[in-house]
Each structure stands twice: as C-alpha cells, then as structure tokens.
Amino acid sequence: MTTQVPPAIEDEAMLDDMLSQPSDALVETLARLEGDITILGVGGKMGPTLARMAKRAAPDKRVIGVARFSDAALRDRLEGWGIETVACDLLDRSAVEGLEKTANAVFMAGRKFGSEGNQPLTWAMNSHVPAIVAEAFRDSRIAVFSTACVYAFADVHGPGAREGDPLTPPGEYANSCIGRERMFEHFSNVHGTRLALIRLSYAIDLRYGVLHDIARAVLDGEPVPLASGHCNVIWQRDANDIALRTLAHADHPAFVLNLSGPELASVRQIALRFGDLFGKDVTFEGAEQDEAWIVDTGRQQRLFGYPTVPLPVLVDWTADWLKRGGKTLGKPTRFEVRDGTY
C-alpha cells in the first residue's frame, strides 16, 4: 500500500480515505499480532480514521469502537466501514467491566477543552477513567494516547523533550494527563499489563490542527500569536499508523514514544508562507520565547521511519483546503496557551 502524496486533497471523502490508509508495515504488524482490537474513545477527532485504518490493515480482525455515541451519524459511518460499535460511558465502572476484553486495545479517551472551570471532570476523564480501563483491560495489550504536554517546556535551540525527561508541566490539564499515564503504569505494575504510552504532539487533519489555526488567522486578517513560536506537527495518517504499530511494542514496564514530526516548526515562518499562498499581509502578536512544548522524535524515526508527508506539503494542503472553503471542525488547538489553562 504505497502512500501517494497528491498536490491537493479534494474533499472530505478523499481526506478520510487518506487518513485511514495503512502502511505495508502496519499490515504486517497486525498480521503478526494475535487477537482483535478495541478502540476506547473512538468518537474523538482521530478515533474514526484510526479505527478505519485498523480495519483496512487487518480485515479479518474484529475492530470494536467504544464511545458514548451522542452522534448517531458517526456510529453509522463506523459500522459502514466494518467496525463494530458499543455505546459506553467510560466513567461507568460496571459498564466498562461489562465490555468484551479483546487481546488488543487502544485508549483514546480524554478531556482538554473546557478543562478550566470544571477541573474535577477533567481529572475524572484523564485520570479516573484510565484507572477503570487499566484494571478492566488488565490482560490486554494497550496502546495509550497521551500528550507531549506532560513535559516541561524545552529549549527551542535543543532537540526537545526526550522520553526519559522529568514530567513537570504547567497547569491542571497537563498534570491530569500525567495522572492518566500513572494510572495505567500502576495497574500495569500490579497485573503485568503490556503498555505503550504515546506522547502525541499535534496531529494534522486539514479540518483542524495547529496549521489550520495559523492559516485561519492569516486568512481572516487576525494576528498570529508568537509566544509559543515553535512546535512539532505530524500528518494524522502517520500518527494513526505509528500509534497502531506501537501495539507490537507494548511492554512492562511501559514502552514510551514521542509521536510527532521531526522538524522544529516555526510559527512565524509558517504564517508567512500562508500569507504568500493567500496573498495576505501577516501580522503577529507577541514574540517567540526560548522555550516551547517541543519533543525529540529520534526514537520514533529509528523504529518507524520518517513520516510520509513532510511539513511543507502539509502547509500547502492546508492553504488549498481553506481557500476552497473546506470544512472546519471549529476546534482550535490553542497551541498558543503556555500556562496550561484550556
């Protein structure tokens, strides 16, 4: 399954197809991996295309998507792709205990936006739910989506945070995400559960993401914030593919992986490129700081190779998508926030 890099992405059908296209390496990985796959929290931004990718890579395996499914259309879409769906509130311990326990699980549930003002719910979703799931799925191999926000800021002149660095971030949201990791690690220690902890930094889907946010500001004539002037980003298809491949690396103690693009992306330079593509003047707000939430992806490159779509192509695709009025999810990343208040 050779990944094609077209000059533009025409519509949502093409976008979703591309975001769910498995690599040959993933097909081989899942073929060697025994058992079916449950995706917990499948209803989020990345969940549907990741679930579809898993099914395309391993059509003979059952792929089960678990979520509350407040959107019936999403459930229908997943089932149309051959994915079994189960409605479940992951805060309900008895409901989670009643779920079928497959040999493999991907945990994608969590809460970020709206955290400020309802911190108890944020902690419940990001720390209590993981404890419930980790105990219930103790015998499964689990890939857990975490975030690069668990690190402190790193010097933008250095390689970025490494997997073994201390976890000392600002803000309750980020610390609740440390809670997520610690709950899975605790129950892994108790039961010997094999884990992969995936510290994702900014997946790019043309309908949302850091590039979308910068492009939208330029297109609308709004100033681009520069305080968090550097970041890492990765094409969501690559993020999906690598995340599923980490199931084969799940271990006890946990296998930990920074997941993002290798380039240090400059918000200023990206904004100026969007200005050229849109024929717009670009204005900025603030100035770049010497530290940002950036990660070293050396382990990822060694194990899984270079992402299939480089940063300049993602920028061009995003500009073309917005110029043609492509759909937006209206879910800003708030990449500019530095105090952890979401």
C-alpha positions in Angstrom: 0.0 0.0 0.0 2.2 2.8 -1.2 1.2 6.2 0.1 0.5 8.7 -2.6 1.2 12.4 -2.0 -1.2 14.3 -4.2 -0.8 18.0 -4.9 -4.1 18.7 -3.1 -6.9 16.9 -1.2 -10.2 17.4 -3.0 -12.9 16.7 -0.4 -13.7 15.0 2.9 -14.1 11.6 1.4 -10.6 11.8 -0.1 -9.3 13.2 3.2 -10.8 10.4 5.3 -9.6 7.8 2.9 -6.0 9.1 3.0 -6.1 9.5 6.8 -7.1 5.8 7.2 -4.7 4.3 4.6 -2.5 1.7 6.4 1.2 1.2 5.5 2.6 -2.1 4.5 4.4 -2.1 7.8 1.2 -1.8 9.7 -0.5 -4.6 7.7 2.5 -6.8 8.6 2.4 -5.8 12.2 -1.2 -6.5 12.7 -1.0 -9.8 10.8 1.6 -11.0 13.4 -0.4 -9.7 16.4 -2.9 -12.1 17.8 -6.4 -11.1 18.7 -8.9 -8.4 17.9 -8.7 -4.7 18.7 -10.9 -2.4 20.9 -10.6 1.3 20.5 -11.9 3.1 23.6 -12.9 6.7 23.0 -13.3 6.2 19.2 -15.6 9.2 18.9 -12.8 11.9 19.1 -11.1 13.7 16.3 -8.6 10.9 15.5 -10.6 7.9 16.5 -12.7 7.3 13.4 -9.9 7.3 10.9 -7.7 5.2 13.3 -10.4 2.6 13.6 -10.9 2.5 9.9 -7.2 2.2 9.3 -7.1 -0.8 11.7 -9.9 -2.5 9.9 -8.3 -1.8 6.5 -5.0 -3.2 7.7 -6.5 -6.3 9.3 -9.9 -7.0 7.6 -10.0 -10.4 9.3 -9.8 -9.0 12.8 -12.7 -7.5 14.6 -12.3 -3.8 15.4 -14.6 -2.6 18.1 -15.2 1.1 18.6 -16.4 2.2 22.1 -17.8 5.7 22.8 -20.9 7.4 24.1 -22.0 7.9 20.5 -24.1 11.1 21.0 -23.6 11.5 17.3 -25.6 8.7 15.6 -24.2 9.6 12.2 -20.7 8.8 13.4 -21.9 5.4 14.6 -23.4 4.6 11.3 -20.3 5.7 9.5 -18.1 3.5 11.6 -20.4 0.5 11.1 -20.3 1.2 7.3 -16.6 0.7 7.5 -17.0 -2.7 9.1 -16.3 -1.5 12.7 -18.4 -2.9 15.5 -19.7 -0.2 17.8 -20.6 -0.3 21.5 -22.1 2.6 23.4 -20.5 3.0 26.8 -19.8 5.8 29.3 -16.2 5.1 30.3 -16.9 6.8 33.7 -19.3 3.9 34.5 -17.1 1.2 36.0 -19.7 -1.5 35.7 -20.3 -0.7 32.1 -16.6 -0.8 31.3 -16.2 -4.1 33.2 -19.0 -5.5 31.0 -17.2 -4.7 27.8 -15.7 -7.5 25.8 -12.0 -7.7 26.6 -10.1 -8.1 23.3 -6.4 -9.0 23.2 -5.5 -5.5 22.0 -6.9 -2.1 23.0 -6.2 1.5 22.0 -7.1 4.1 24.6 -8.0 7.5 23.1 -10.4 9.0 25.7 -9.7 12.3 27.4 -10.7 15.8 28.1 -8.8 19.0 27.2 -11.0 21.9 26.1 -13.3 23.2 28.7 -10.9 22.0 31.4 -10.7 25.4 33.0 -13.8 25.9 35.1 -14.5 22.2 35.5 -11.3 20.8 36.7 -12.9 17.9 38.6 -14.4 16.5 35.4 -11.0 16.9 33.6 -9.3 14.9 36.3 -12.1 12.3 36.3 -11.8 11.8 32.5 -8.0 12.0 32.3 -7.1 10.1 35.5 -10.1 8.2 36.9 -11.3 6.7 33.6 -7.7 5.4 32.8 -7.8 3.6 36.2 -11.1 2.0 35.4 -10.0 0.9 31.9 -6.5 -0.2 33.0 -8.0 -2.5 35.6 -10.7 -3.9 33.4 -8.4 -4.5 30.4 -5.5 -5.7 32.5 -5.0 -8.8 30.3 -5.0 -6.8 27.0 -2.1 -5.3 25.2 -2.8 -1.5 25.4 -1.6 1.5 23.4 -2.4 4.7 25.3 -2.7 8.1 23.7 -1.0 10.7 25.9 0.3 14.1 25.1 3.6 16.0 24.8 2.1 18.4 27.3 3.2 16.1 30.1 6.7 17.6 29.7 8.0 20.9 30.8 8.9 23.4 28.1 12.2 22.6 26.3 14.8 24.9 24.8 13.9 25.6 21.2 17.7 25.5 20.4 17.9 21.9 21.6 16.5 18.6 20.5 13.3 18.8 22.5 12.0 16.7 25.4 13.1 13.1 25.4 11.0 10.2 26.6 13.0 9.9 29.9 12.8 13.5 30.9 11.0 14.6 34.1 7.3 15.3 33.8 6.9 18.8 35.3 4.4 20.7 33.1 2.3 23.8 34.0 -1.4 23.7 34.5 -4.0 21.2 35.8 -4.8 19.8 32.3 -1.3 18.7 31.7 -0.9 17.3 35.2 -4.2 15.3 34.8 -2.5 13.8 31.7 0.4 12.7 33.9 -2.3 11.1 36.1 -3.5 9.2 33.0 -0.1 7.7 32.4 0.5 6.9 36.1 -2.8 5.1 36.5 -2.0 2.9 33.5 1.5 2.3 34.9 0.2 1.5 38.3 -2.2 -1.2 37.1 0.5 -2.5 34.7 2.8 -2.9 37.7 0.0 -4.7 39.6 -1.1 -7.0 36.8 1.9 -7.1 34.4 -0.2 -5.4 31.6 1.8 -4.6 28.5 1.6 -0.9 27.7 2.7 1.6 25.0 2.4 5.3 26.1 2.2 7.5 23.1 3.0 11.2 23.7 1.5 12.8 20.7 2.3 16.3 19.6 -0.2 18.0 17.3 -1.7 15.7 14.6 -2.7 17.5 11.4 -6.1 16.9 9.8 -7.0 19.7 7.4 -10.2 20.3 9.3 -8.4 21.2 12.5 -4.9 21.4 13.9 -2.1 23.9 14.5 -1.6 24.6 10.8 -5.3 25.1 10.4 -5.3 27.6 13.3 -2.4 29.6 11.9 -3.8 29.6 8.4 -7.3 30.6 9.6 -5.8 33.6 11.5 -3.8 34.7 8.4 -6.9 34.3 6.1 -9.1 36.3 8.5 -6.6 39.0 8.9 -6.1 38.3 12.6 -2.7 38.5 14.4 -0.8 35.2 14.8 0.4 34.7 18.4 4.1 34.0 18.7 4.7 33.3 22.4 4.6 29.6 21.6 6.5 30.2 18.4 7.8 26.6 17.8 6.1 23.2 17.8 6.2 19.8 16.2 3.4 18.5 14.0 2.6 15.3 12.1 0.2 14.2 9.4 -2.7 12.4 11.2 -2.4 9.4 8.9 1.2 8.9 10.0 0.2 9.4 13.6 -2.6 6.8 13.3 -0.3 4.3 11.6 2.5 4.6 14.1 0.1 4.5 17.1 -1.3 1.2 15.9 2.1 -0.2 15.3 3.1 0.5 18.9 0.8 -2.3 20.0 3.6 -4.7 18.9 6.0 -2.8 21.2 3.7 -2.7 24.3 5.6 -4.0 27.3 6.0 -3.9 31.0 7.5 -1.6 32.1 5.7 0.6 29.5 7.2 1.4 26.1 7.1 5.2 25.8 7.2 7.1 22.5 7.2 10.7 21.4 5.0 10.9 18.3 5.3 13.9 16.0 7.2 15.3 13.0 10.9 15.6 13.2 11.0 19.2 12.1 11.0 22.2 14.5 8.2 24.1 13.0 8.4 27.9 13.2 5.0 29.5 13.7 6.4 32.7 12.2 7.7 31.1 9.0 4.6 29.0 8.6 2.4 32.1 8.9 4.5 34.0 6.3 4.2 31.0 3.9 0.4 31.1 4.4 0.5 34.8 3.7 2.2 34.1 0.4 -0.3 31.4 -0.5 -3.3 33.5 0.4 -1.9 36.8 -1.0 -2.4 38.3 2.5 -0.4 40.5 4.8 0.5 38.8 8.0 0.5 40.4 11.4 1.9 39.0 14.6 1.2 39.3 18.3 4.0 38.9 20.9 7.4 37.4 20.4 8.9 34.0 20.3 10.1 32.6 23.7 13.3 30.5 24.1 11.3 27.5 25.4 8.2 25.7 24.0 6.5 22.3 24.1 8.7 20.5 21.6 9.8 16.9 21.6 12.7 14.8 20.3 11.3 12.2 18.0 14.6 10.3 17.4 13.2 7.0 18.9 10.2 7.3 16.6 12.4 7.8 13.5 14.6 4.9 14.4 11.7 2.4 14.9 9.1 3.6 12.5 10.9 5.7 9.9 10.3 9.2 8.6 6.7 10.4 8.3 5.3 10.1 4.8 4.2 13.7 4.4 6.7 16.5 5.2 5.8 19.8 6.8 5.9 22.0 3.6 3.3 19.7 1.9 1.0 19.9 5.0 1.2 23.7 4.8 0.3 23.7 1.1 -2.6 21.2 1.6 -4.0 23.3 4.4 -3.8 26.5 2.4 -5.6 24.9 -0.6 -8.2 23.3 1.7 -9.1 26.7 3.3 -9.0 28.7 0.1 -11.6 26.3 -1.4 -13.8 26.6 1.7 -13.1 23.1 3.0 -14.9 22.0 6.2 -13.5 23.1 9.6 -14.4 21.4 12.9 -14.2 24.7 14.8 -12.0 23.1 17.4 -8.9 25.3 17.9 -5.8 23.6 19.4 -5.0 26.7 21.5 -1.3 25.9 20.8 -0.5 29.5 21.9 -1.5 28.7 25.6 1.6 28.5 27.8 0.1 28.2 31.3 -1.9 25.0 30.7 -5.3 26.8 31.0 -7.6 25.4 28.4 
